[in-house]
Amino acid sequence: MSNDTTTASSPANAQTRYDVNRADLPLSCPLPSMALWNSHPRVYLPIEDEGGDSQCPYCGAHFVLVD
């Protein structure tokens, strides 16, 4: 039996604005580096189709594509 002790490095939805890069695509909220246990279900955001600016429908977090 494997014991995976890897945890997310940041709390979910702690900020209201997040700068993201193309390396972060496909974009989801919460981000993969965020803890999921205390957040809403993961939702994928079409930031490229929205001109580089997207908002999460669950928590209102604002994501801006910076590159």
N, C-alpha and C positions, 0 to 999 in steps of 0.2 A: 504494500500500500504506500502510495506517495503522499508526502506531506508538503504541499506547496505553501510556503510562507510569504510569497510575494504579495505585497499590498500596494495599493495606489499611493502615489506620492503627494497628492493634494486633496483637500476636501472638495466635494462636489458643489458647484454653484456658489462659490465663495466670493466671486467678483460679479460685476454687472457688465464688464466689457473684457473681451479676450481678443488679442491679436493672434492670428493664425497664419501659417505659411502653407504653400502648396504641398509640402512634405506631410502636413497634417491631414490631407484629404484622403479618403472621404471624411468630411466633417461630421462629427456627432456630438450631441449634448446629452449627458455629460461627456467630456473628452475621455479617451481611454486612460489617461493618467489620473483621473479622478475616481474617488470611491463611489461605488454604485449603491451601497447598502442604505444610504440615507438620502437618496435622490429620486427623481422621477425616472420612468423607463427611458432607455436610450432611444433617441430620435435622430435620424440623419437629416442634415440640413443642406439644401442645394445652393451653397454659397456662390459657386461660379455662375449659376443661372440667374442669381439675384444681384449680379454686378459687384460681387466682392463684399457684400454686406448682408448679414443674415441674423434673424432673431429667433430664439427658441420659443416655440408656442407653449411650452410647459412653464418655464421659469423666467422667461423674458431676458435671458442672457443675450448680450449683443456680441456677435462675432464679426471681425473685420479681417479680410484677407490682405496681408501687407506685402506680398510679393507676387 
